[in-house]
Amino acid sequence: MKLSTELEFSTDRSRLDVSLIHRVLSDSYWAANIPLETLQTSIDHSLCYGVYQGGEQVAFARVITDQATFAYLADVFVIAERQGEGIGKALVQYILADDRMAAVRRFCLATRDAHSLYESFGFKRFTDVDKDRFMQIRRVTRY
């Protein structure tokens, strides 16, 4: 499908449809049942990217970053009725072209089912060496 030229990309948090974002993320595999307060805190402390058409939000992503050495791409989605139109690809391209991301040395993400999308932008799966270096604390949360 052809990407609509009527799309508008914005990093203005005041334009975000938090209700829409909460609805979509609450039904996602990675943030199922996320409390609204938790979502709002994550938005407040991240670079947020919205995609709009006709004033309505159709996609979202956020980046957790120090804007110098590390970034983590999170919560990327396109609303169900607009999937397959290239909006997700355009959103990732927009994020990677953001001047604030230019100096970032390590840009990470986690996905269950979109590896080929992100690989097309240069993301690579962790190598065995990387797997031996990275560690995490994973807390069981209320959602």
N, C-alpha and C positions, 0 to 999 in steps of 0.2 A: 504494500500500500504506500501511497505517496504521503510524505509528511506535510501537514498543513502549514502554510506560510503565515497563518494568522496566530501562531503561538507567540506568547510573550513569556520571557524568562525573567525572574526577579529574585533578589536576595533580601527583599524588604519583608521582615518578619510580620509587620503589621498587616500585610495582605494575606497571610496564611489563613486558610480555612481550617482552624484547629479541630472543629467538630468533624469535618471530613477526614482529616488525617487520623484522628482518634478512631473513627469508625473503621477505616481501612486497616490500620495497624492492629487494632483489636482482633481482627479476623485473620491476621497473617500468621505464618508458622513461627516467625522469629519474635513477635511481640504480642502474642495472643493474650487478650484480657489485660493489656497494659492500663493501669489506672491513669485517668486524665491528668492528675497532678504530676505523675512521673513523666508523662509525655511533655507537659508544659515545661518542666524543669529541663528536659533534654533539649527542647527547642530553644529555651532561653540561653543555653550554654553551648550552642553549636552554630556553625554557619548553615543557614537553611536556604534551600533553593525550591522555589515554586514555579510551576509552569501553568499558564492561564490561557484560556481561549474564551473570548467574549465576556471577560471578567470573572469567569468561573475557573476554579482550580481543577486541573486535570492530572497533575503529577507532583511529586514531592521527593526530596532527598535532603539529607543533612550530612555535614562533615564535622567530625570531632577533630580538632587540630590546634597546634600551637602556631600554625602558619609559617613554620620555619623548618622543622625537622621531621614531623610526623603528622599523618592524617589518617582517619578511619572513615570510610564511606558507609553510611548506615541508612536504613529505613527508606530505601529507594522503592517507589511504586508509581505506577500509572493506573488510574481508575479503570475498572474492568471493561467498561464499554468503549474505552479508547486504546486498549492494548492491541498490539500488532500494527500500529501506525508509524512506528519509528520514534515515538515521543521519548521512550526510555533511552534510546541511543543518543538522541539529541540532548537530553538532560545530562547524561554522563559526559558527553563532549563539552557541554557548556561548563560543567564543574571543572573538568581538567584544564580548560582554557582560562579559568579565573586566575588573575594575577596573584592572588593570595596563595594559590597552590603551586606556583612556579618554582619556588625554592624548596618545597617539601622533599625530603630525601626518601622517606618511606611512606607509601600510600597503601593502606591495607583495606580489606573488606572480607566479609564472610558471606557465602551464598550456598544454598542447597541445590539450586537448579538453574543458575544463570551464568555458569562458567564461560560458555562460549561468547556471550555478550561482553563480559569484562575482558576476556582474553583478546578480543578484537581491538581493545584500547590499550593493550600492552600489559595488563595485569597478568601475573603468572602464579601458578600454584606453588606453594612452599616446596622447596627441595628438601631432601633428607637432612641436609645441613641446617636449613632454616627450622625444621621441625625440632631439631635438637637444641636450638637457641631460644625459641619462643616459649614462654610460660604464661600461665593465666591463673587467676583466682576466679572461679565460677561459683557464684552464690545462688542458691535456690531462693527465688523471690516469691512474692505473693501473687504474681501473675504468671 
